[in-house]
Amino acid sequence: MLDRLQALLRKMIDAAGALGALCVFLLFVLMIVGGVGRQLNLQVSGINDLVAWLCAAASFLAMAHAFRHGDFVRVTLLLEALSPQARRWLDAVCLAIACVSVGYLTWSATAFTWESYEFNEMATGLVVIPIWTVQATFVLGSWLLLAAVVDEFITVLRGRKPHYQLAVEERHARGDFSSDI
């Protein structure tokens, strides 16, 4: 049962990562359109709102994917010097702290967005839409990151290597040290 849940979580995290990548591509397109539009004296000022929202969406939707694939900034110098048992213990402590921290972030993001929904708060820029629709990417990204951190915590408690460590070891085995620079 746990393996099926982890597989479902992995698919959701990958889908959110793909959505984050799509947001980055849309940023590229909108910035080109905005730049060319300004040169042609076209009205493109609403693009700035969309670019800001896409930046936030790209960041939050990709958080869990980056975490799971070992792309978060982690200080591994100490961890690599420890025995496997000490490393597992320290990983568990760090992941427990992360569970609490990300849990608080997730709760706050959800409460904040729900409040925006309840008050029918609208965006204040040139593109006027209900702001909770934009904030929803923050909530979704936070919940996925929380699920990913809890999953890694359970993995470490079960005596296994966390997925982010396996991903880094895989890259190093292929001779790819680009993420370590």
GROMACS elastic network, one bead per residue, 0.5 to 0.9 nm:
[ bonds ]
;  ai    aj funct       b0    kb
    1     4     6  0.52388   500
    1     5     6  0.64080   500
    1     6     6  0.87286   500
    2     5     6  0.50827   500
    2     6     6  0.61403   500
    2     7     6  0.86055   500
    3     6     6  0.50452   500
    3     7     6  0.61661   500
    3     8     6  0.86555   500
    4     7     6  0.50317   500
    4     8     6  0.62043   500
    4     9     6  0.85574   500
    5     8     6  0.50692   500
    5     9     6  0.60860   500
    5    10     6  0.85170   500
    6    10     6  0.60307   500
    6    11     6  0.86366   500
    6   151     6  0.73954   500
    7    10     6  0.50191   500
    7    11     6  0.63181   500
    7    12     6  0.87143   500
    8    11     6  0.51463   500
    8    12     6  0.62567   500
    8    13     6  0.86141   500
    9    12     6  0.50524   500
    9    13     6  0.60403   500
    9    14     6  0.84905   500
    9   144     6  0.80817   500
    9   147     6  0.76520   500
    9   148     6  0.75988   500
    9   151     6  0.87904   500
   10    13     6  0.51100   500
   10    14     6  0.60950   500
   10    15     6  0.85429   500
   10    65     6  0.86495   500
   10    68     6  0.87957   500
   10   148     6  0.84447   500
   11    14     6  0.50888   500
   11    15     6  0.60649   500
   11    16     6  0.85730   500
   12    15     6  0.50281   500
   12    16     6  0.61288   500
   12    17     6  0.85081   500
   12   144     6  0.79026   500
   13    16     6  0.50960   500
   13    17     6  0.60906   500
   13    18     6  0.85969   500
   13    61     6  0.84308   500
   13    62     6  0.80175   500
   13    63     6  0.88913   500
   13    64     6  0.61271   500
   13    65     6  0.55315   500
   13    68     6  0.84875   500
   13   141     6  0.89746   500
   13   144     6  0.66519   500
   13   145     6  0.84220   500
   13   148     6  0.80901   500
   14    18     6  0.61681   500
   14    19     6  0.86197   500
   14    62     6  0.86402   500
   14    64     6  0.86224   500
   14    65     6  0.62417   500
   15    18     6  0.50188   500
   15    19     6  0.62264   500
   15    20     6  0.86012   500
   15    65     6  0.89078   500
   16    20     6  0.61241   500
   16    21     6  0.85988   500
   16    60     6  0.89883   500
   16    61     6  0.52432   500
   16    62     6  0.62198   500
   16    63     6  0.88024   500
   16    64     6  0.81196   500
   16    65     6  0.74199   500
   16   140     6  0.86639   500
   16   141     6  0.76639   500
   16   144     6  0.84196   500
   17    21     6  0.62392   500
   17    22     6  0.86163   500
   17    58     6  0.82878   500
   17    61     6  0.60041   500
   17    63     6  0.77774   500
   17    64     6  0.76688   500
   17    65     6  0.54584   500
   17    66     6  0.79417   500
   18    22     6  0.61683   500
   18    23     6  0.86289   500
   18    61     6  0.84972   500
   18    62     6  0.78343   500
   19    23     6  0.62146   500
   19    24     6  0.87233   500
   19    57     6  0.86037   500
   19    58     6  0.73641   500
   19    61     6  0.68155   500
   19    62     6  0.78079   500
   20    23     6  0.50317   500
   20    24     6  0.64451   500
   20    25     6  0.88100   500
   20    54     6  0.85997   500
   20    55     6  0.89891   500
   20    57     6  0.65825   500
   20    59     6  0.68103   500
   20    60     6  0.76637   500
   20    61     6  0.51372   500
   20    62     6  0.52073   500
   20    63     6  0.88970   500
   21    24     6  0.50461   500
   21    25     6  0.63423   500
   21    26     6  0.86708   500
   21    58     6  0.66092   500
   21    61     6  0.87901   500
   21    62     6  0.76748   500
   22    25     6  0.50095   500
   22    26     6  0.61411   500
   22    27     6  0.85225   500
   22    58     6  0.78350   500
   23    26     6  0.50056   500
   23    27     6  0.61095   500
   23    28     6  0.86746   500
   23    54     6  0.55370   500
   23    55     6  0.72742   500
   23    57     6  0.68463   500
   23    58     6  0.52631   500
   24    28     6  0.63873   500
   24    29     6  0.88181   500
   24    54     6  0.71993   500
   24    55     6  0.72045   500
   24    57     6  0.89519   500
   24    58     6  0.61136   500
   25    28     6  0.50550   500
   25    29     6  0.63707   500
   25    30     6  0.87019   500
   26    30     6  0.60180   500
   26    31     6  0.83956   500
   26    51     6  0.83594   500
   26    54     6  0.76129   500
   27    30     6  0.51844   500
   27    31     6  0.59805   500
   27    32     6  0.85237   500
   27    50     6  0.82804   500
   27    51     6  0.58146   500
   27    52     6  0.88581   500
   27    54     6  0.64747   500
   27    55     6  0.73245   500
   28    31     6  0.52677   500
   28    32     6  0.62567   500
   28    33     6  0.86267   500
   29    32     6  0.52428   500
   29    33     6  0.61290   500
   29    34     6  0.85089   500
   30    34     6  0.58700   500
   30    35     6  0.84112   500
   30    47     6  0.66886   500
   30    48     6  0.87203   500
   30    50     6  0.81238   500
   30    51     6  0.70117   500
   31    35     6  0.60078   500
   31    36     6  0.85026   500
   31    47     6  0.78714   500
   31    48     6  0.85616   500
   31    51     6  0.75434   500
   32    35     6  0.51135   500
   32    36     6  0.60582   500
   32    37     6  0.82242   500
   33    36     6  0.52600   500
   33    37     6  0.57190   500
   33    38     6  0.84211   500
   33    44     6  0.81548   500
   33    47     6  0.86601   500
   34    38     6  0.60299   500
   34    39     6  0.86072   500
   34    42     6  0.86660   500
   34    43     6  0.88201   500
   34    44     6  0.57390   500
   34    45     6  0.78787   500
   34    47     6  0.66248   500
   34    48     6  0.83379   500
   35    38     6  0.53077   500
   35    39     6  0.64546   500
   35    40     6  0.88336   500
   35    44     6  0.86959   500
   36    39     6  0.51203   500
   36    40     6  0.63318   500
   36    41     6  0.86964   500
   36    42     6  0.85889   500
   37    40     6  0.50333   500
   37    41     6  0.60978   500
   37    43     6  0.71236   500
   37    44     6  0.62986   500
   38    42     6  0.56827   500
   38    43     6  0.72999   500
   38    44     6  0.68259   500
   38    45     6  0.88546   500
   39    42     6  0.76455   500
   41    44     6  0.86459   500
   42    45     6  0.89543   500
   43    46     6  0.80994   500
   44    47     6  0.56667   500
   44    48     6  0.80152   500
   45    48     6  0.59619   500
   45    49     6  0.80134   500
   45   126     6  0.74473   500
   46    49     6  0.55924   500
   46    50     6  0.68780   500
   46    51     6  0.89511   500
   46   125     6  0.77471   500
   46   126     6  0.53509   500
   46   127     6  0.58159   500
   47    50     6  0.50816   500
   47    51     6  0.60776   500
   47    52     6  0.86250   500
   47   126     6  0.87774   500
   47   127     6  0.84467   500
   48    51     6  0.50795   500
   48    52     6  0.62372   500
   48    53     6  0.87039   500
   48   125     6  0.88731   500
   48   126     6  0.86904   500
   49    52     6  0.52277   500
   49    53     6  0.63100   500
   49    54     6  0.86254   500
   49   125     6  0.64318   500
   49   126     6  0.70424   500
   49   127     6  0.65819   500
   50    53     6  0.51442   500
   50    54     6  0.60263   500
   50    55     6  0.85289   500
   50   127     6  0.79023   500
   51    54     6  0.50906   500
   51    55     6  0.61012   500
   51    56     6  0.87180   500
   52    55     6  0.51749   500
   52    56     6  0.64724   500
   52    57     6  0.87077   500
   53    56     6  0.52181   500
   53    57     6  0.61085   500
   53    58     6  0.85476   500
   53   134     6  0.65036   500
   53   135     6  0.86545   500
   54    58     6  0.58735   500
   54    59     6  0.84352   500
   54   134     6  0.87121   500
   55    58     6  0.52238   500
   55    59     6  0.62701   500
   55    60     6  0.87517   500
   56    59     6  0.52136   500
   56    60     6  0.62017   500
   56    61     6  0.84196   500
   56   134     6  0.86265   500
   56   135     6  0.87398   500
   56   137     6  0.78430   500
   56   138     6  0.74672   500
   57    60     6  0.53326   500
   57    61     6  0.57758   500
   57    62     6  0.82499   500
   57   134     6  0.76844   500
   57   135     6  0.83172   500
   57   136     6  0.86972   500
   57   137     6  0.53698   500
   57   138     6  0.67049   500
   57   141     6  0.82590   500
   58    61     6  0.54587   500
   58    62     6  0.60730   500
   58    63     6  0.86510   500
   58   137     6  0.85052   500
   59    62     6  0.54861   500
   59    63     6  0.63150   500
   59   138     6  0.85669   500
   59   141     6  0.83456   500
   60    63     6  0.52991   500
   60    64     6  0.81246   500
   60   137     6  0.64827   500
   60   138     6  0.54316   500
   60   139     6  0.82327   500
   60   140     6  0.77969   500
   60   142     6  0.69172   500
   60   145     6  0.87836   500
   61    64     6  0.72500   500
   61    65     6  0.80028   500
   61   137     6  0.63786   500
   61   138     6  0.72811   500
   61   140     6  0.70130   500
   61   142     6  0.81126   500
   61   144     6  0.81994   500
   61   145     6  0.88816   500
   62    65     6  0.52422   500
   62    66     6  0.60612   500
   62    67     6  0.85806   500
   62   141     6  0.71058   500
   62   145     6  0.89397   500
   63    66     6  0.52249   500
   63    67     6  0.61370   500
   63    68     6  0.86402   500
   63    72     6  0.84200   500
   63   141     6  0.64680   500
   63   142     6  0.78565   500
   63   144     6  0.80725   500
   63   145     6  0.62308   500
   64    67     6  0.50214   500
   64    68     6  0.60421   500
   64    69     6  0.85273   500
   64   141     6  0.69429   500
   64   142     6  0.80171   500
   64   143     6  0.88537   500
   64   144     6  0.58107   500
   64   146     6  0.79503   500
   64   147     6  0.83076   500
   64   148     6  0.61197   500
   64   149     6  0.81659   500
   65    68     6  0.52641   500
   65    69     6  0.61791   500
   65    70     6  0.87143   500
   65    71     6  0.83638   500
   65   144     6  0.87517   500
   65   145     6  0.80596   500
   65   148     6  0.85043   500
   66    69     6  0.52921   500
   66    70     6  0.62958   500
   66    72     6  0.59701   500
   66   164     6  0.87896   500
   67    70     6  0.54204   500
   67    71     6  0.57991   500
   67    72     6  0.53046   500
   67    73     6  0.88829   500
   67   145     6  0.76428   500
   67   148     6  0.77018   500
   67   149     6  0.81198   500
   67   164     6  0.66760   500
   68    71     6  0.75795   500
   68    72     6  0.84678   500
   68   145     6  0.88350   500
   68   148     6  0.68107   500
   68   149     6  0.82794   500
   68   152     6  0.82512   500
   68   162     6  0.84412   500
   68   163     6  0.59674   500
   68   165     6  0.87212   500
   68   167     6  0.79994   500
   69    72     6  0.81160   500
   69   163     6  0.68618   500
   69   165     6  0.80511   500
   69   166     6  0.83283   500
   69   167     6  0.54937   500
   69   168     6  0.73658   500
   70    73     6  0.81073   500
   70    74     6  0.83357   500
   70   163     6  0.76619   500
   70   165     6  0.63766   500
   70   166     6  0.82170   500
   70   167     6  0.60503   500
   70   168     6  0.58618   500
   70   179     6  0.87704   500
   71    74     6  0.83858   500
   71   164     6  0.77930   500
   71   168     6  0.83635   500
   71   179     6  0.70726   500
   72   164     6  0.88717   500
   74    77     6  0.89967   500
   75    78     6  0.70980   500
   75    79     6  0.76642   500
   76    80     6  0.59203   500
   76    81     6  0.85917   500
   77    80     6  0.54911   500
   77    81     6  0.67157   500
   78    81     6  0.53172   500
   78    82     6  0.67115   500
   78    87     6  0.88411   500
   79    82     6  0.53849   500
   79    83     6  0.83127   500
   79    84     6  0.88594   500
   79    86     6  0.83754   500
   79    87     6  0.56941   500
   79    90     6  0.79133   500
   79    91     6  0.84058   500
   80    83     6  0.79596   500
   80    84     6  0.87811   500
   80    87     6  0.77725   500
   81    87     6  0.85936   500
   82    85     6  0.79332   500
   82    86     6  0.58577   500
   82    87     6  0.56374   500
   83    86     6  0.52436   500
   83    87     6  0.60150   500
   83    88     6  0.85361   500
   84    87     6  0.50310   500
   84    88     6  0.60771   500
   84    89     6  0.86313   500
   85    88     6  0.51506   500
   85    89     6  0.63141   500
   85    90     6  0.87281   500
   85   159     6  0.89936   500
   86    89     6  0.50516   500
   86    90     6  0.61462   500
   86    91     6  0.84625   500
   87    90     6  0.50918   500
   87    91     6  0.59138   500
   87    92     6  0.84354   500
   88    91     6  0.50163   500
   88    92     6  0.60879   500
   88    93     6  0.86797   500
   88   156     6  0.64257   500
   88   157     6  0.81056   500
   88   159     6  0.74703   500
   88   160     6  0.83580   500
   88   161     6  0.77155   500
   89    92     6  0.51001   500
   89    93     6  0.63352   500
   89    94     6  0.87180   500
   89   156     6  0.82908   500
   89   157     6  0.85779   500
   90    93     6  0.50765   500
   90    94     6  0.61467   500
   90    95     6  0.84658   500
   91    94     6  0.51309   500
   91    95     6  0.59580   500
   91    96     6  0.84497   500
   91   153     6  0.80611   500
   91   156     6  0.72186   500
   91   162     6  0.85431   500
   92    95     6  0.50784   500
   92    96     6  0.60027   500
   92    97     6  0.86156   500
   92   152     6  0.87433   500
   92   153     6  0.60622   500
   92   154     6  0.86467   500
   92   156     6  0.61314   500
   92   157     6  0.67623   500
   93    96     6  0.50993   500
   93    97     6  0.63447   500
   93    98     6  0.86103   500
   93   153     6  0.88221   500
   94    97     6  0.51582   500
   94    98     6  0.61324   500
   94    99     6  0.86330   500
   94   153     6  0.88559   500
   95    99     6  0.60064   500
   95   100     6  0.86616   500
   95   149     6  0.66197   500
   95   150     6  0.76206   500
   95   152     6  0.73777   500
   95   153     6  0.55027   500
   95   156     6  0.87421   500
   96    99     6  0.50386   500
   96   100     6  0.65110   500
   96   101     6  0.87273   500
   96   149     6  0.85566   500
   96   150     6  0.81252   500
   96   153     6  0.67410   500
   97   100     6  0.52810   500
   97   101     6  0.61879   500
   97   102     6  0.85305   500
   98   102     6  0.57481   500
   98   103     6  0.79483   500
   98   146     6  0.84784   500
   98   149     6  0.69037   500
   98   150     6  0.85649   500
   99   102     6  0.53736   500
   99   103     6  0.56683   500
   99   104     6  0.84559   500
   99   146     6  0.65823   500
   99   147     6  0.88508   500
   99   149     6  0.60911   500
   99   150     6  0.61072   500
   99   153     6  0.80189   500
  100   104     6  0.61987   500
  100   105     6  0.86806   500
  101   104     6  0.52396   500
  101   105     6  0.63153   500
  101   106     6  0.86665   500
  102   106     6  0.59746   500
  102   107     6  0.84679   500
  102   142     6  0.72414   500
  102   143     6  0.85529   500
  102   145     6  0.73373   500
  102   146     6  0.56831   500
  102   149     6  0.80624   500
  103   106     6  0.50752   500
  103   107     6  0.61207   500
  103   108     6  0.85435   500
  103   142     6  0.83087   500
  103   143     6  0.82459   500
  103   146     6  0.61379   500
  104   107     6  0.51088   500
  104   108     6  0.60614   500
  104   109     6  0.84940   500
  105   108     6  0.51769   500
  105   109     6  0.60324   500
  105   110     6  0.84965   500
  105   142     6  0.69941   500
  105   146     6  0.88626   500
  106   109     6  0.51511   500
  106   110     6  0.60328   500
  106   111     6  0.85074   500
  106   138     6  0.86365   500
  106   139     6  0.65746   500
  106   140     6  0.87795   500
  106   141     6  0.86683   500
  106   142     6  0.50687   500
  106   143     6  0.59210   500
  106   145     6  0.86302   500
  106   146     6  0.71944   500
  107   110     6  0.52060   500
  107   111     6  0.60947   500
  107   112     6  0.85022   500
  107   139     6  0.86788   500
  107   142     6  0.87213   500
  107   143     6  0.87870   500
  108   111     6  0.51600   500
  108   112     6  0.59634   500
  108   113     6  0.84825   500
  108   139     6  0.89704   500
  109   112     6  0.51328   500
  109   113     6  0.60675   500
  109   114     6  0.84497   500
  109   135     6  0.81269   500
  109   136     6  0.87709   500
  109   138     6  0.67844   500
  109   139     6  0.55681   500
  109   142     6  0.75139   500
  110   113     6  0.52326   500
  110   114     6  0.59984   500
  110   115     6  0.85216   500
  110   135     6  0.89041   500
  110   136     6  0.82805   500
  110   138     6  0.84047   500
  110   139     6  0.55622   500
  110   140     6  0.88070   500
  110   142     6  0.86538   500
  110   143     6  0.88504   500
  111   114     6  0.50802   500
  111   115     6  0.61133   500
  111   116     6  0.86879   500
  112   115     6  0.51774   500
  112   116     6  0.64039   500
  112   117     6  0.87905   500
  112   132     6  0.88418   500
  112   135     6  0.86022   500
  113   116     6  0.50149   500
  113   117     6  0.62622   500
  113   118     6  0.86773   500
  113   131     6  0.82516   500
  113   132     6  0.54535   500
  113   133     6  0.86156   500
  113   135     6  0.59696   500
  113   136     6  0.68640   500
  113   138     6  0.86687   500
  113   139     6  0.74614   500
  114   118     6  0.61268   500
  114   119     6  0.86531   500
  114   132     6  0.73643   500
  115   118     6  0.50265   500
  115   119     6  0.61805   500
  115   120     6  0.83377   500
  115   121     6  0.84312   500
  115   132     6  0.85114   500
  116   119     6  0.53562   500
  116   120     6  0.58967   500
  116   121     6  0.51048   500
  116   122     6  0.81519   500
  116   130     6  0.81107   500
  116   131     6  0.67792   500
  116   132     6  0.56059   500
  116   135     6  0.86860   500
  117   121     6  0.65144   500
  117   130     6  0.75976   500
  117   131     6  0.77646   500
  117   132     6  0.55444   500
  117   133     6  0.84798   500
  118   121     6  0.78417   500
  119   122     6  0.89383   500
  120   130     6  0.64740   500
  120   131     6  0.80455   500
  120   132     6  0.81367   500
  121   129     6  0.85863   500
  121   130     6  0.58622   500
  121   131     6  0.59758   500
  121   132     6  0.74161   500
  122   128     6  0.61553   500
  122   129     6  0.54657   500
  122   131     6  0.50731   500
  122   132     6  0.80612   500
  123   126     6  0.82245   500
  123   127     6  0.70615   500
  123   128     6  0.50819   500
  123   129     6  0.55292   500
  123   130     6  0.60659   500
  123   131     6  0.50018   500
  123   132     6  0.87970   500
  123   134     6  0.89175   500
  124   127     6  0.76151   500
  124   128     6  0.63697   500
  124   129     6  0.85432   500
  124   131     6  0.86420   500
  125   128     6  0.63158   500
  128   131     6  0.82694   500
  129   132     6  0.86251   500
  129   133     6  0.77880   500
  129   134     6  0.86091   500
  130   133     6  0.59409   500
  130   134     6  0.77100   500
  131   134     6  0.53662   500
  131   135     6  0.62879   500
  131   136     6  0.86732   500
  132   136     6  0.58589   500
  133   136     6  0.52843   500
  133   137     6  0.77166   500
  134   137     6  0.61953   500
  134   138     6  0.78361   500
  135   138     6  0.52542   500
  135   139     6  0.66045   500
  135   140     6  0.88512   500
  136   140     6  0.60519   500
  136   141     6  0.84138   500
  137   140     6  0.50542   500
  137   141     6  0.59000   500
  137   142     6  0.83430   500
  138   141     6  0.52139   500
  138   142     6  0.60172   500
  138   143     6  0.86116   500
  139   142     6  0.51087   500
  139   143     6  0.61608   500
  139   144     6  0.85991   500
  140   143     6  0.52333   500
  140   144     6  0.61899   500
  140   145     6  0.85687   500
  141   144     6  0.51682   500
  141   145     6  0.60763   500
  141   146     6  0.85528   500
  142   145     6  0.50605   500
  142   146     6  0.60771   500
  142   147     6  0.85749   500
  143   146     6  0.50361   500
  143   147     6  0.61534   500
  143   148     6  0.85726   500
  144   147     6  0.50371   500
  144   148     6  0.60916   500
  144   149     6  0.85929   500
  145   149     6  0.60966   500
  145   150     6  0.85306   500
  146   149     6  0.51639   500
  146   150     6  0.61059   500
  146   151     6  0.84212   500
  147   150     6  0.51763   500
  147   151     6  0.59725   500
  147   152     6  0.86071   500
  148   151     6  0.50066   500
  148   152     6  0.61940   500
  148   153     6  0.85695   500
  149   152     6  0.51303   500
  149   153     6  0.61214   500
  149   154     6  0.86638   500
  150   154     6  0.61892   500
  150   155     6  0.85177   500
  151   154     6  0.51746   500
  151   155     6  0.61307   500
  151   156     6  0.87074   500
  151   162     6  0.88524   500
  152   156     6  0.61492   500
  152   157     6  0.85249   500
  152   161     6  0.85866   500
  152   162     6  0.55138   500
  152   163     6  0.69653   500
  152   164     6  0.83932   500
  153   156     6  0.52236   500
  153   157     6  0.61787   500
  153   158     6  0.86308   500
  153   162     6  0.78814   500
  154   158     6  0.61388   500
  154   159     6  0.88097   500
  154   160     6  0.89601   500
  155   158     6  0.51456   500
  155   159     6  0.67026   500
  155   160     6  0.55585   500
  155   161     6  0.69244   500
  155   162     6  0.60791   500
  155   163     6  0.83635   500
  156   159     6  0.51548   500
  156   160     6  0.52002   500
  156   161     6  0.60268   500
  156   162     6  0.59809   500
  157   160     6  0.73785   500
  158   161     6  0.89428   500
  160   163     6  0.89682   500
  161   164     6  0.83697   500
  161   165     6  0.65618   500
  161   166     6  0.67124   500
  162   165     6  0.54202   500
  162   166     6  0.64798   500
  162   167     6  0.88134   500
  163   167     6  0.60541   500
  163   168     6  0.86317   500
  164   167     6  0.50984   500
  164   168     6  0.63403   500
  164   169     6  0.86846   500
  165   168     6  0.52157   500
  165   169     6  0.61769   500
  165   170     6  0.85673   500
  166   169     6  0.50506   500
  166   170     6  0.60471   500
  166   171     6  0.86540   500
  167   170     6  0.50793   500
  167   171     6  0.63212   500
  167   172     6  0.87074   500
  168   171     6  0.51324   500
  168   172     6  0.62020   500
  168   173     6  0.85931   500
  168   177     6  0.87039   500
  168   179     6  0.85136   500
  169   172     6  0.50515   500
  169   173     6  0.60683   500
  169   174     6  0.87005   500
  170   173     6  0.50911   500
  170   174     6  0.64651   500
  170   175     6  0.88237   500
  170   176     6  0.86424   500
  171   174     6  0.52071   500
  171   175     6  0.64645   500
  171   176     6  0.50952   500
  171   177     6  0.69140   500
  171   178     6  0.88710   500
  171   179     6  0.88334   500
  172   176     6  0.51492   500
  172   177     6  0.58322   500
  173   176     6  0.73602   500
  174   177     6  0.87214   500
  176   179     6  0.77450   500
  176   180     6  0.88893   500
  177   180     6  0.54264   500
  177   181     6  0.71796   500
  178   181     6  0.57030   500
